[in-house]
Amino acid sequence: MRSGLDEQREYRHLDPKLIIETAVKLEQRVAARFPDSGLRNVATELIALSNDVAAAAKALEAPIWWVRIVIALAICAGAAMFLFVGTILSFDRIETDEAINFVQGIEASINTLLLAGLGFVALTRTEERIKRRRVFADLHALRSLVHVIDMHQLTKDPAALAGDFKPTAQSPVRITNRQDLTRYLDYCSEMLSITGKLAALFAQSVNDSVVVAAVNDIEGLGSNLSRKVWQKITLIEAQSRMEADAGPKQG
């Protein structure tokens, strides 16, 4: 039995399983209305990508232990080397003519310590860079799918519903049923939304400002394209209202 705190936390994080279930249900809806369309193939690919992204995001939550072990060994080796060098330097019996050389040696040691510190900082961020590279590979796939979805809605023009619309020999195949066209565009918008949620899984798994910025970029791209889709849906609804208003007057 889950406590109230567990239920509250459940609504603070994206659940990959629910995203996948949403993608599966969307594919079934597309298949029922447009069984032979390319959009159904895109919906099927979205399911496969959802599973891949969910698995990748889950794997990124765990630390990369071999990287941490290598970093720890490198830091220990560096510390041991500095301790060994420090035992060689003797502060006793410093002759006057050797004072300048000794000061120069101390200055060189300080510079070496500073460079070593910067190197250790770079080593500690190795795991972050490895995870970031893995995230970018999956985000590239999501970005490509977003553009594929946009290509499928590109030729779905509400102007084809007008009674005086005359296609040419080069015109693409149009959906001439108002309800079907609305549903087709709505499915495209839902797919764009799901891709944004899949990208957000990486921001949830990896606490990295660069990753968050890349995720926001994909979400922004999907939102902008979805806005174009809803502009078309709005035009279709406006046409329906105009025809409904004109109907009684003609009678």
Backbone as CSV, one residue per row, in Angstrom:
resi,resn,N_x,N_y,N_z,CA_x,CA_y,CA_z,C_x,C_y,C_z
1,MET,0.848,-1.192,0.000,0.000,0.000,0.000,0.885,1.244,0.000
2,ARG,0.663,2.137,-0.950,1.492,3.313,-1.069,1.021,4.406,-0.124
3,SER,1.969,5.138,0.414,1.632,6.247,1.284,1.242,7.464,0.460
4,GLY,0.705,8.476,1.166,0.325,9.699,0.470,1.515,10.404,-0.139
5,LEU,2.698,10.303,0.523,3.904,10.939,0.007,4.340,10.288,-1.295
6,ASP,4.253,8.947,-1.368,4.621,8.236,-2.599,3.700,8.636,-3.752
7,GLU,2.410,8.763,-3.463,1.472,9.154,-4.513,1.740,10.582,-4.982
8,GLN,2.160,11.438,-4.041,2.463,12.819,-4.412,3.696,12.877,-5.301
9,ARG,4.719,12.089,-4.973,5.933,12.067,-5.781,5.674,11.489,-7.161
10,GLU,4.688,10.610,-7.276,4.374,9.992,-8.559,4.010,11.037,-9.602
11,TYR,3.411,12.124,-9.177,2.982,13.173,-10.098,4.031,14.268,-10.264
12,ARG,5.227,14.045,-9.734,6.324,14.993,-9.915,7.340,14.499,-10.935
13,HIS,7.173,13.298,-11.410,8.119,12.725,-12.372,7.352,12.090,-13.525
14,LEU,7.964,12.134,-14.696,7.389,11.457,-15.856,7.597,9.957,-15.722
15,ASP,6.566,9.195,-16.007,6.644,7.740,-15.957,6.831,7.219,-17.380
16,PRO,7.988,6.626,-17.688,8.229,6.135,-19.053,7.192,5.116,-19.504
17,LYS,6.704,4.298,-18.584,5.713,3.284,-18.958,4.426,3.928,-19.465
18,LEU,4.017,4.993,-18.817,2.787,5.671,-19.238,2.979,6.359,-20.589
19,ILE,4.172,6.873,-20.835,4.448,7.492,-22.136,4.372,6.441,-23.234
20,ILE,4.952,5.262,-22.972,4.920,4.182,-23.959,3.479,3.721,-24.190
21,GLU,2.718,3.598,-23.115,1.312,3.199,-23.258,0.536,4.221,-24.093
22,THR,0.825,5.493,-23.894,0.163,6.534,-24.688,0.524,6.411,-26.159
23,ALA,1.795,6.120,-26.431,2.226,5.946,-27.829,1.564,4.728,-28.463
24,VAL,1.414,3.659,-27.694,0.771,2.447,-28.222,-0.699,2.720,-28.539
25,LYS,-1.403,3.380,-27.622,-2.817,3.687,-27.855,-2.982,4.629,-29.051
26,LEU,-2.055,5.550,-29.216,-2.121,6.463,-30.355,-1.936,5.701,-31.666
27,GLU,-1.018,4.751,-31.684,-0.813,3.947,-32.895,-2.066,3.152,-33.237
28,GLN,-2.735,2.638,-32.220,-3.974,1.884,-32.450,-5.068,2.787,-33.008
29,ARG,-5.148,3.998,-32.532,-6.143,4.942,-33.042,-5.853,5.328,-34.490
30,VAL,-4.571,5.540,-34.791,-4.197,5.863,-36.171,-4.496,4.689,-37.094
31,ALA,-4.187,3.470,-36.620,-4.425,2.277,-37.433,-5.905,2.061,-37.700
32,ALA,-6.746,2.401,-36.738,-8.184,2.210,-36.914,-8.772,3.166,-37.940
33,ARG,-8.232,4.376,-38.019,-8.798,5.378,-38.919,-8.029,5.484,-40.240
34,PHE,-6.696,5.300,-40.175,-5.863,5.391,-41.382,-4.950,4.159,-41.448
35,PRO,-5.503,2.991,-41.727,-4.719,1.743,-41.656,-3.581,1.656,-42.671
36,ASP,-3.732,2.262,-43.824,-2.727,2.144,-44.869,-1.911,3.424,-45.056
37,SER,-1.944,4.298,-44.111,-1.261,5.582,-44.255,0.182,5.505,-43.761
38,GLY,0.984,6.462,-44.244,2.348,6.560,-43.741,2.387,7.007,-42.296
39,LEU,1.344,7.704,-41.863,1.300,8.168,-40.477,1.269,6.991,-39.506
40,ARG,0.654,5.895,-39.912,0.642,4.713,-39.048,2.058,4.181,-38.876
41,ASN,2.839,4.189,-39.949,4.232,3.736,-39.842,5.027,4.643,-38.916
42,VAL,4.750,5.933,-38.983,5.418,6.863,-38.074,5.020,6.574,-36.625
43,ALA,3.745,6.274,-36.404,3.285,5.949,-35.051,3.956,4.679,-34.531
44,THR,4.159,3.713,-35.424,4.851,2.478,-35.025,6.304,2.769,-34.667
45,GLU,6.941,3.622,-35.450,8.322,4.002,-35.150,8.408,4.769,-33.842
46,LEU,7.387,5.552,-33.540,7.362,6.295,-32.283,7.330,5.344,-31.088
47,ILE,6.620,4.235,-31.217,6.591,3.243,-30.134,7.981,2.655,-29.921
48,ALA,8.636,2.269,-31.021,9.979,1.691,-30.911,10.956,2.688,-30.293
49,LEU,10.866,3.940,-30.734,11.763,4.960,-30.187,11.447,5.240,-28.723
50,SER,10.183,5.151,-28.348,9.797,5.355,-26.942,10.443,4.312,-26.044
51,ASN,10.434,3.070,-26.487,11.083,2.010,-25.706,12.589,2.224,-25.609
52,ASP,13.204,2.627,-26.710,14.650,2.857,-26.705,15.026,4.018,-25.793
53,VAL,14.280,5.105,-25.881,14.582,6.282,-25.074,14.339,6.006,-23.594
54,ALA,13.265,5.295,-23.281,12.984,4.966,-21.882,14.106,4.124,-21.282
55,ALA,14.595,3.142,-22.051,15.695,2.304,-21.569,16.977,3.118,-21.419
56,ALA,17.246,4.004,-22.377,18.457,4.814,-22.320,18.424,5.785,-21.142
57,ALA,17.268,6.411,-20.916,17.142,7.350,-19.801,17.293,6.635,-18.457
58,LYS,16.748,5.430,-18.363,16.878,4.657,-17.128,18.325,4.277,-16.865
59,ALA,19.050,3.911,-17.931,20.456,3.528,-17.779,21.313,4.712,-17.342
60,LEU,20.944,5.918,-17.753,21.731,7.096,-17.407,21.593,7.485,-15.940
61,GLU,20.566,6.984,-15.272,20.395,7.312,-13.853,21.470,6.653,-12.992
62,ALA,21.979,5.507,-13.427,22.996,4.791,-12.652,24.376,5.396,-12.917
63,PRO,25.243,5.420,-11.925,26.608,5.936,-12.143,27.420,5.009,-13.036
64,ILE,28.372,5.562,-13.748,29.294,4.770,-14.571,30.470,4.414,-13.671
65,TRP,30.426,3.231,-13.084,31.376,2.878,-12.034,32.806,2.785,-12.539
66,TRP,33.014,2.268,-13.750,34.394,2.129,-14.226,35.054,3.492,-14.411
67,VAL,34.255,4.499,-14.790,34.801,5.849,-14.915,35.172,6.389,-13.533
68,ARG,34.311,6.173,-12.559,34.594,6.667,-11.211,35.811,5.979,-10.604
69,ILE,35.964,4.693,-10.889,37.132,3.976,-10.361,38.413,4.506,-10.992
70,VAL,38.390,4.722,-12.310,39.576,5.255,-12.989,39.927,6.638,-12.464
71,ILE,38.922,7.474,-12.240,39.164,8.820,-11.713,39.760,8.744,-10.313
72,ALA,39.221,7.866,-9.479,39.734,7.724,-8.116,41.185,7.258,-8.126
73,LEU,41.508,6.303,-8.993,42.886,5.822,-9.088,43.824,6.924,-9.581
74,ALA,43.352,7.710,-10.548,44.181,8.795,-11.067,44.446,9.846,-9.992
75,ILE,43.415,10.170,-9.201,43.603,11.151,-8.138,44.556,10.621,-7.071
76,CYS,44.400,9.357,-6.710,45.302,8.760,-5.713,46.743,8.729,-6.221
77,ALA,46.927,8.384,-7.500,48.276,8.347,-8.067,48.898,9.739,-8.085
78,GLY,48.084,10.751,-8.441,48.607,12.114,-8.445,48.978,12.583,-7.054
79,ALA,48.121,12.271,-6.079,48.423,12.671,-4.699,49.683,11.986,-4.193
80,ALA,49.837,10.712,-4.525,51.029,9.977,-4.096,52.287,10.575,-4.722
81,MET,52.200,10.997,-5.982,53.364,11.573,-6.655,53.776,12.887,-5.991
82,PHE,52.792,13.724,-5.648,53.123,14.984,-5.010,53.697,14.777,-3.610
83,LEU,53.194,13.767,-2.914,53.760,13.470,-1.593,55.191,12.990,-1.703
84,PHE,55.467,12.198,-2.724,56.807,11.686,-2.929,57.773,12.822,-3.278
85,VAL,57.324,13.711,-4.155,58.180,14.845,-4.520,58.385,15.766,-3.320
86,GLY,57.345,15.918,-2.505,57.461,16.789,-1.348,58.468,16.286,-0.332
87,THR,58.638,14.982,-0.232,59.608,14.440,0.717,61.046,14.645,0.252
88,ILE,61.234,14.856,-1.058,62.593,15.067,-1.573,63.101,16.463,-1.246
89,LEU,62.142,17.456,-1.295,62.537,18.828,-1.018,62.910,18.975,0.458
90,SER,64.019,19.567,0.694,64.492,19.768,2.064,64.542,21.258,2.364
91,PHE,63.994,21.638,3.470,63.983,23.047,3.866,65.147,23.373,4.806
92,ASP,66.013,22.397,5.061,67.175,22.602,5.928,68.409,22.932,5.093
93,ARG,69.298,23.633,5.681,70.591,23.920,5.075,70.450,24.623,3.727
94,ILE,69.612,25.588,3.662,69.463,26.356,2.425,70.552,27.424,2.393
95,GLU,71.486,27.297,1.474,72.560,28.272,1.317,72.020,29.530,0.655
96,THR,72.758,30.629,0.878,72.318,31.908,0.337,72.257,31.889,-1.170
97,ASP,73.296,31.282,-1.800,73.321,31.269,-3.263,72.292,30.315,-3.855
98,GLU,71.670,29.460,-3.014,70.652,28.527,-3.506,69.229,29.034,-3.230
99,ALA,69.088,30.165,-2.617,67.765,30.658,-2.228,66.900,30.965,-3.443
100,ILE,67.539,31.583,-4.452,66.765,31.939,-5.648,66.265,30.690,-6.345
101,ASN,67.142,29.693,-6.493,66.722,28.445,-7.140,65.628,27.744,-6.346
102,PHE,65.708,27.832,-5.029,64.703,27.183,-4.199,63.333,27.860,-4.368
103,VAL,63.344,29.220,-4.398,62.097,29.962,-4.584,61.483,29.642,-5.947
104,GLN,62.331,29.559,-6.962,61.837,29.210,-8.293,61.233,27.809,-8.306
105,GLY,61.841,26.893,-7.550,61.293,25.542,-7.465,59.932,25.520,-6.785
106,ILE,59.778,26.349,-5.738,58.494,26.442,-5.055,57.434,27.003,-5.995
107,GLU,57.812,28.040,-6.777,56.863,28.638,-7.722,56.421,27.628,-8.774
108,ALA,57.389,26.847,-9.274,57.049,25.821,-10.260,56.133,24.762,-9.653
109,SER,56.357,24.438,-8.386,55.511,23.436,-7.721,54.081,23.946,-7.574
110,ILE,53.943,25.249,-7.255,52.597,25.819,-7.124,51.870,25.786,-8.454
111,ASN,52.596,26.153,-9.528,51.977,26.103,-10.860,51.558,24.688,-11.215
112,THR,52.403,23.728,-10.869,52.076,22.329,-11.153,50.846,21.891,-10.372
113,LEU,50.746,22.330,-9.123,49.568,21.991,-8.316,48.296,22.574,-8.922
114,LEU,48.400,23.813,-9.408,47.223,24.435,-10.015,46.797,23.682,-11.275
115,LEU,47.766,23.331,-12.116,47.435,22.584,-13.329,46.871,21.208,-12.988
116,ALA,47.446,20.584,-11.962,46.942,19.273,-11.555,45.511,19.382,-11.036
117,GLY,45.244,20.482,-10.291,43.875,20.683,-9.802,42.886,20.836,-10.939
118,LEU,43.266,21.590,-11.968,42.398,21.726,-13.133,42.204,20.387,-13.842
119,GLY,43.280,19.609,-13.879,43.173,18.283,-14.501,42.236,17.371,-13.727
120,PHE,42.309,17.448,-12.397,41.418,16.625,-11.585,39.960,17.050,-11.763
121,VAL,39.724,18.352,-11.893,38.363,18.830,-12.138,37.843,18.289,-13.469
122,ALA,38.718,18.307,-14.485,38.317,17.768,-15.790,38.020,16.278,-15.700
123,LEU,38.806,15.553,-14.897,38.563,14.123,-14.737,37.224,13.860,-14.075
124,THR,36.888,14.658,-13.068,35.625,14.439,-12.356,34.407,14.702,-13.250
125,ARG,34.603,15.441,-14.338,33.484,15.722,-15.250,33.461,14.763,-16.439
126,THR,34.324,13.755,-16.407,34.359,12.794,-17.510,33.047,12.032,-17.613
127,GLU,32.521,11.583,-16.484,31.248,10.848,-16.491,30.125,11.713,-17.048
128,GLU,30.136,12.985,-16.677,29.102,13.905,-17.175,29.179,14.046,-18.691
129,ARG,30.402,14.133,-19.228,30.564,14.276,-20.678,30.160,13.006,-21.413
130,ILE,30.455,11.841,-20.833,30.064,10.579,-21.466,28.546,10.465,-21.531
131,LYS,27.878,10.778,-20.429,26.413,10.720,-20.417,25.819,11.737,-21.382
132,ARG,26.433,12.907,-21.443,25.932,13.937,-22.350,26.009,13.479,-23.799
133,ARG,27.101,12.807,-24.156,27.261,12.310,-25.530,26.200,11.258,-25.851
134,ARG,25.893,10.401,-24.890,24.850,9.388,-25.105,23.476,10.041,-25.264
135,VAL,23.216,11.071,-24.467,21.928,11.764,-24.567,21.774,12.410,-25.935
136,PHE,22.831,13.058,-26.403,22.749,13.757,-27.689,22.464,12.796,-28.840
137,ALA,22.975,11.578,-28.761,22.709,10.600,-29.821,21.217,10.267,-29.885
138,ASP,20.583,10.101,-28.724,19.149,9.791,-28.705,18.307,11.018,-29.023
139,LEU,18.754,12.190,-28.593,18.016,13.401,-28.920,18.035,13.674,-30.420
140,HIS,19.116,13.285,-31.080,19.173,13.443,-32.537,18.088,12.609,-33.206
141,ALA,17.873,11.391,-32.705,16.817,10.536,-33.262,15.441,11.159,-33.032
142,LEU,15.226,11.739,-31.856,13.940,12.388,-31.572,13.729,13.604,-32.473
143,ARG,14.788,14.381,-32.663,14.667,15.562,-33.523,14.326,15.152,-34.958
144,SER,14.938,14.081,-35.434,14.646,13.602,-36.786,13.191,13.153,-36.906
145,LEU,12.684,12.467,-35.870,11.294,12.016,-35.905,10.327,13.202,-35.887
146,VAL,10.670,14.253,-35.167,9.827,15.446,-35.149,9.670,16.006,-36.566
147,HIS,10.765,16.053,-37.318,10.698,16.568,-38.683,9.930,15.612,-39.603
148,VAL,10.026,14.316,-39.346,9.253,13.354,-40.145,7.759,13.567,-39.923
149,ILE,7.369,13.772,-38.676,5.956,14.040,-38.370,5.494,15.317,-39.077
150,ASP,6.344,16.314,-39.058,5.987,17.574,-39.720,5.817,17.378,-41.222
151,MET,6.620,16.523,-41.821,6.486,16.258,-43.254,5.148,15.618,-43.578
152,HIS,4.632,14.787,-42.684,3.357,14.116,-42.949,2.167,15.071,-42.848
153,GLN,2.270,16.126,-42.076,1.152,17.067,-41.980,1.301,18.217,-42.967
154,LEU,2.457,18.283,-43.632,2.761,19.437,-44.469,1.746,19.627,-45.598
155,THR,1.357,18.517,-46.242,0.448,18.613,-47.396,-1.019,18.511,-47.016
156,LYS,-1.299,18.419,-45.724,-2.696,18.320,-45.284,-3.250,19.728,-45.139
157,ASP,-3.746,20.255,-46.271,-4.161,21.657,-46.358,-5.684,21.767,-46.226
158,PRO,-6.179,22.593,-45.295,-7.635,22.789,-45.181,-8.266,23.352,-46.449
159,ALA,-7.475,23.972,-47.316,-8.029,24.524,-48.557,-8.612,23.442,-49.452
160,ALA,-8.149,22.202,-49.281,-8.662,21.101,-50.097,-10.119,20.785,-49.775
161,LEU,-10.629,21.276,-48.666,-12.015,21.027,-48.280,-12.984,21.985,-48.960
162,ALA,-12.458,23.059,-49.542,-13.327,24.040,-50.189,-13.954,23.451,-51.449
163,GLY,-15.190,23.835,-51.706,-15.903,23.288,-52.857,-15.295,23.679,-54.182
164,ASP,-14.621,24.825,-54.242,-14.035,25.278,-55.502,-12.572,24.888,-55.639
165,PHE,-12.078,24.002,-54.768,-10.680,23.580,-54.855,-10.477,22.677,-56.065
166,LYS,-9.482,22.987,-56.879,-9.199,22.209,-58.091,-7.751,21.727,-58.045
167,PRO,-7.548,20.450,-57.754,-6.174,19.932,-57.720,-5.580,19.830,-59.116
168,THR,-4.275,19.880,-59.201,-3.569,19.697,-60.466,-3.022,18.281,-60.547
169,ALA,-2.416,17.980,-61.669,-1.838,16.647,-61.845,-0.672,16.407,-60.888
170,GLN,-0.061,17.470,-60.422,1.085,17.357,-59.516,0.689,17.467,-58.046
171,SER,-0.580,17.649,-57.793,-1.029,17.791,-56.398,-0.914,16.465,-55.651
172,PRO,-0.517,16.513,-54.375,-0.458,15.267,-53.585,-1.858,14.770,-53.260
173,VAL,-1.910,13.541,-52.770,-3.199,12.971,-52.376,-3.732,13.739,-51.167
174,ARG,-4.955,14.210,-51.263,-5.535,15.023,-50.205,-6.605,14.245,-49.439
175,ILE,-6.806,14.623,-48.198,-7.924,14.124,-47.404,-9.056,15.123,-47.566
176,THR,-10.125,14.693,-48.166,-11.237,15.598,-48.477,-12.366,15.539,-47.466
177,ASN,-12.258,14.639,-46.503,-13.263,14.567,-45.444,-12.813,15.432,-44.271
178,ARG,-13.671,16.351,-43.867,-13.303,17.313,-42.833,-12.961,16.622,-41.506
179,GLN,-13.750,15.663,-41.105,-13.507,14.982,-39.832,-12.208,14.187,-39.872
180,ASP,-11.973,13.485,-40.998,-10.744,12.712,-41.113,-9.514,13.618,-41.108
181,LEU,-9.605,14.737,-41.796,-8.471,15.657,-41.833,-8.182,16.224,-40.445
182,THR,-9.244,16.534,-39.711,-9.054,17.050,-38.357,-8.382,16.009,-37.466
183,ARG,-8.846,14.765,-37.568,-8.260,13.715,-36.748,-6.799,13.450,-37.140
184,TYR,-6.522,13.498,-38.443,-5.146,13.281,-38.913,-4.212,14.335,-38.312
185,LEU,-4.613,15.581,-38.382,-3.793,16.656,-37.831,-3.672,16.546,-36.317
186,ASP,-4.752,16.129,-35.674,-4.717,15.957,-34.222,-3.742,14.857,-33.826
187,TYR,-3.705,13.776,-34.600,-2.744,12.703,-34.325,-1.310,13.213,-34.464
188,CYS,-1.070,14.047,-35.469,0.272,14.608,-35.650,0.672,15.455,-34.447
189,SER,-0.270,16.251,-33.948,0.010,17.084,-32.785,0.314,16.238,-31.552
190,GLU,-0.413,15.156,-31.376,-0.166,14.274,-30.234,1.203,13.611,-30.337
191,MET,1.590,13.224,-31.541,2.912,12.626,-31.720,4.020,13.617,-31.371
192,LEU,3.853,14.861,-31.788,4.838,15.888,-31.459,4.929,16.080,-29.952
193,SER,3.799,16.019,-29.275,3.794,16.162,-27.824,4.515,14.999,-27.151
194,ILE,4.310,13.788,-27.659,4.964,12.621,-27.068,6.472,12.696,-27.236
195,THR,6.939,13.162,-28.392,8.390,13.291,-28.590,8.983,14.281,-27.579
196,GLY,8.249,15.334,-27.278,8.732,16.272,-26.273,8.834,15.640,-24.894
197,LYS,7.868,14.794,-24.552,7.905,14.118,-23.246,9.039,13.093,-23.193
198,LEU,9.312,12.445,-24.317,10.432,11.508,-24.357,11.758,12.238,-24.144
199,ALA,11.897,13.401,-24.766,13.112,14.188,-24.566,13.251,14.615,-23.108
200,ALA,12.123,14.939,-22.475,12.155,15.379,-21.077,12.626,14.280,-20.134
201,LEU,12.529,13.019,-20.549,13.026,11.926,-19.707,14.529,12.071,-19.455
202,PHE,15.270,12.579,-20.445,16.710,12.752,-20.273,17.017,13.875,-19.288
203,ALA,16.253,14.955,-19.353,16.447,16.038,-18.393,16.118,15.573,-16.977
204,GLN,15.218,14.601,-16.873,14.846,14.044,-15.576,15.919,13.095,-15.040
205,SER,16.638,12.433,-15.943,17.636,11.442,-15.530,19.026,12.035,-15.343
206,VAL,19.359,13.080,-16.115,20.696,13.661,-16.084,20.596,15.116,-15.648
207,ASN,21.228,15.437,-14.533,21.211,16.804,-14.016,22.350,17.584,-14.659
208,ASP,22.114,18.028,-15.883,23.140,18.707,-16.673,22.470,19.865,-17.406
209,SER,23.001,21.059,-17.233,22.400,22.236,-17.856,22.452,22.165,-19.376
210,VAL,23.512,21.559,-19.923,23.621,21.428,-21.382,22.536,20.488,-21.909
211,VAL,22.301,19.385,-21.196,21.256,18.441,-21.592,19.883,19.098,-21.488
212,VAL,19.663,19.835,-20.414,18.365,20.519,-20.244,18.126,21.495,-21.387
213,ALA,19.161,22.220,-21.798,19.011,23.171,-22.899,18.680,22.448,-24.204
214,ALA,19.330,21.304,-24.444,19.043,20.532,-25.654,17.629,19.974,-25.638
215,VAL,17.180,19.530,-24.470,15.808,19.022,-24.330,14.801,20.146,-24.580
216,ASN,15.086,21.309,-24.018,14.185,22.451,-24.237,14.124,22.829,-25.710
217,ASP,15.233,22.661,-26.410,15.261,22.966,-27.843,14.315,22.053,-28.618
218,ILE,14.337,20.756,-28.286,13.453,19.808,-28.972,11.996,20.064,-28.598
219,GLU,11.749,20.330,-27.319,10.379,20.629,-26.904,9.867,21.899,-27.593
220,GLY,10.736,22.896,-27.729,10.337,24.118,-28.418,10.057,23.878,-29.891
221,LEU,10.892,23.027,-30.521,10.666,22.687,-31.925,9.327,21.990,-32.102
222,GLY,9.036,21.019,-31.234,7.765,20.314,-31.316,6.573,21.228,-31.062
223,SER,6.725,22.146,-30.116,5.630,23.074,-29.811,5.350,24.011,-30.982
224,ASN,6.406,24.494,-31.622,6.220,25.388,-32.765,5.530,24.676,-33.929
225,LEU,5.952,23.434,-34.185,5.313,22.683,-35.263,3.875,22.314,-34.898
226,SER,3.643,21.994,-33.644,2.280,21.683,-33.211,1.379,22.910,-33.332
227,ARG,1.946,24.081,-33.129,1.166,25.312,-33.288,0.702,25.477,-34.731
228,LYS,1.567,25.104,-35.675,1.180,25.150,-37.081,0.030,24.183,-37.360
229,VAL,0.105,23.001,-36.753,-0.951,22.001,-36.947,-2.283,22.530,-36.424
230,TRP,-2.255,23.136,-35.255,-3.510,23.622,-34.665,-4.056,24.842,-35.394
231,GLN,-3.205,25.568,-36.080,-3.711,26.639,-36.939,-4.563,26.063,-38.070
232,LYS,-4.130,24.929,-38.611,-4.915,24.262,-39.642,-6.243,23.742,-39.076
233,ILE,-6.181,23.160,-37.890,-7.413,22.662,-37.267,-8.380,23.808,-37.004
234,THR,-7.842,24.939,-36.583,-8.692,26.108,-36.346,-9.358,26.578,-37.639
235,LEU,-8.624,26.539,-38.749,-9.201,26.920,-40.042,-10.325,25.968,-40.444
236,ILE,-10.133,24.685,-40.197,-11.171,23.699,-40.521,-12.426,23.963,-39.708
237,GLU,-12.250,24.221,-38.411,-13.415,24.501,-37.560,-14.103,25.793,-37.987
238,ALA,-13.317,26.789,-38.403,-13.919,28.047,-38.869,-14.723,27.821,-40.146
239,GLN,-14.201,26.982,-41.045,-14.949,26.655,-42.259,-16.261,25.954,-41.923
240,SER,-16.219,25.069,-40.960,-17.445,24.355,-40.563,-18.488,25.314,-40.028
241,ARG,-18.065,26.268,-39.198,-19.015,27.239,-38.650,-19.588,28.134,-39.745
242,MET,-18.730,28.522,-40.694,-19.212,29.367,-41.786,-20.244,28.635,-42.639
243,GLU,-19.988,27.365,-42.929,-20.936,26.586,-43.721,-22.231,26.352,-42.943
244,ALA,-22.106,26.140,-41.642,-23.304,25.931,-40.831,-24.161,27.199,-40.769
245,ASP,-23.497,28.356,-40.694,-24.230,29.626,-40.653,-24.863,29.947,-42.007
246,ALA,-24.175,29.552,-43.083,-24.679,29.865,-44.418,-25.809,28.923,-44.838
247,GLY,-25.875,27.742,-44.240,-26.877,26.755,-44.629,-28.320,27.242,-44.476
248,PRO,-28.740,27.723,-43.311,-30.133,28.166,-43.124,-30.504,29.352,-44.023
249,LYS,-29.501,30.250,-44.296,-29.796,31.415,-45.109,-30.114,31.005,-46.547
250,GLN,-29.363,29.984,-47.037,-29.621,29.506,-48.394,-30.963,28.806,-48.478
251,GLY,-31.391,28.199,-47.425,-32.688,27.547,-47.445,-33.809,28.538,-47.377
